[in-house]
Amino acid sequence: MLRQREKKGLAVICLLVNFTISVHAAESSDWRQTAYSIAAGQIGAVNAYRIEDDLIWRRIDDSRFAAFKGMQLPTDASDWSVKFFYRSDVFPRYGSASLSQDYSSMQLGYEAGRVWNWRGGTMRQGLFYLSGSSNAYLSSYDSGDISYGGASSAMKKYGAAWYTSWEGADSHRIEGVFRVTSLRNHLSYTDEAGQSRSESYRTWMPALGLRWYQTKFAADSFFWEPQVGVSFGYMNLPSVGTTAVYTPKNQTLLTGKAGLMAGKTYRIRGNEGLAYGRFEVQRDFTGPLYGEGKNVQSGDSASVSLGSGPSSWYNMTVGTSFTMGQGNTIWGELTRRFGPDMKQTWSVTGGLVLRWGGAKKEDREEFKKLKEDERSLKHDKDANKEAKK
């Protein structure tokens, strides 16, 4: 009888212990759900940086393509350009999250018309202002023992960039660009109780990029060029949360790309254009977003890691630029983007390059003399027209 009572007592004690452990584990898991949800919302800011990094090199190419066709000679003309861009990325398996994000931007740039010599080559520089918006939506895909809620980010970005390009012998080119961007993020997330919470913050993101490429002409109207580039960025995202706080570690971002371009000139009613194609591989070496989650009430903390590890994406692009009037150029691209962990998507880019300045006074006077010369091409064409009549 006594032994039965002892057994029953031990059973009750075991049940109480198990219940206490399970409750404690549930409480421990609950606040971490909030931390993971906040971390998911920060992924949108990281991916927005990667999208912007891809845009920088495309922006620098705008004016360069216009000059490819000899539409504005000599090359001391200044360029004003405006560019519009839209893109949508879908990652069904972005590490331990599912990510859907759109990005739209406007870039207004100016390229200096003065070209000067340096170390056996010529240099050219430009600067541009950029603004954009992005919306990201994330949900839990497979977080292991933590089942967190969804999160979203509504971002606004403003910034400026400066670049310089050096062209040496055999059409070797090296370009460097420095940019700094102000990011305002309105982050919404779901806490452990299923309630929706939101917070806003602002931060700065500096970045430095380098690129090498060589332009090779197979014929007067056809060119191709290999390209290699790398970008270094830095993100200092703030702590977010009330009952549970997530603090990202300062993030150093490293991306690289390699690709091949080829293009051919064409002419429509006396106006010149350039059609081109590009294939490139973009590699992210950074890895997932790391940080620390903390329970404000108990002081407990745990490491949190979300997002995609080092991975690669691929771009296939077709584009054209077409001159109008006095060397002004319209420009557009269509890009197919794909990779092992993302849904294949299309993105559209378009813009306008406006010439400002043009040839020097001495060159304009020389051009005028050539036009008045009876041996010039203009007079030859007029003579041929008269002969046909």
QUIRA-V882877 format. One record per backbone hydrogen bond with DSSP energy under -0.5 kcal/mol. NH is the residue of the N-H (numbers start at 1). CO is the residue of the C=O. If there is no record, write none. Layout:
NH CO
NH CO
This chain:
5 1
6 2
7 3
8 4
9 5
10 6
11 7
12 8
13 9
14 10
15 11
16 12
17 13
18 14
19 15
20 16
21 17
22 18
23 19
24 20
25 21
26 22
27 23
28 24
29 25
30 26
31 27
32 28
33 29
33 30
34 30
35 31
36 32
37 33
38 34
39 35
40 36
41 37
42 38
42 39
43 39
43 40
44 40
44 41
45 42
46 42
47 43
48 44
49 45
50 46
51 47
52 48
53 49
54 50
55 51
56 52
57 53
58 54
59 55
60 56
61 57
62 58
62 59
64 60
65 61
66 62
67 63
68 64
69 65
69 66
70 67
71 66
77 74
78 356
79 111
80 354
81 109
82 352
83 107
84 350
85 105
86 348
87 103
89 101
90 343
91 99
92 90
93 341
94 91
94 97
95 93
96 94
97 94
98 139
99 91
100 137
101 89
102 135
103 87
104 133
105 85
106 131
107 83
108 129
109 81
109 107
110 127
111 79
112 125
116 123
118 121
121 118
122 167
123 116
124 165
126 163
127 110
128 161
129 108
130 159
131 106
132 157
133 104
134 155
135 102
136 153
137 100
138 151
139 98
141 96
142 96
146 143
147 145
148 146
151 138
152 188
153 136
154 186
155 134
155 153
156 184
157 132
158 182
159 130
160 180
161 128
162 178
163 126
164 176
165 124
166 174
167 122
168 166
168 172
171 168
172 169
173 213
174 166
175 211
176 164
177 209
178 162
179 207
180 160
181 205
182 158
183 181
183 203
184 156
185 183
185 201
186 154
187 185
187 199
188 152
189 197
190 150
191 195
194 191
197 189
199 187
201 185
203 183
205 181
207 179
208 232
209 177
210 230
211 175
212 228
213 173
214 226
215 171
216 214
216 224
218 216
218 222
219 222
222 219
223 263
224 216
225 261
226 214
227 259
228 212
229 257
230 210
231 255
232 208
233 253
234 206
235 251
236 204
237 235
240 246
242 244
245 294
246 240
247 292
248 246
249 290
251 235
252 250
253 233
253 251
255 231
256 283
257 229
258 281
259 227
260 279
261 225
262 277
263 223
264 275
265 221
266 273
268 271
271 268
273 266
274 321
275 264
276 319
277 262
278 317
279 260
280 315
281 258
282 313
283 256
284 311
285 254
285 283
286 254
289 306
290 288
291 304
292 247
293 302
294 245
295 300
296 243
296 294
297 243
299 295
302 293
304 291
306 289
311 284
313 282
314 338
315 280
316 336
317 278
318 334
319 276
320 332
321 274
322 330
323 272
324 328
327 325
328 324
329 353
330 322
331 351
332 320
333 349
334 318
335 347
336 316
337 335
337 345
338 314
339 342
340 312
342 339
343 90
345 337
347 335
348 86
349 333
350 84
351 331
352 82
353 329
354 80
354 352
356 78
358 356
364 360
365 361
366 362
367 363
368 364
369 365
370 366
371 367
372 368
373 369
376 373
380 376
381 377
382 378
383 379
384 380
385 381
386 382
387 383
388 384
389 385
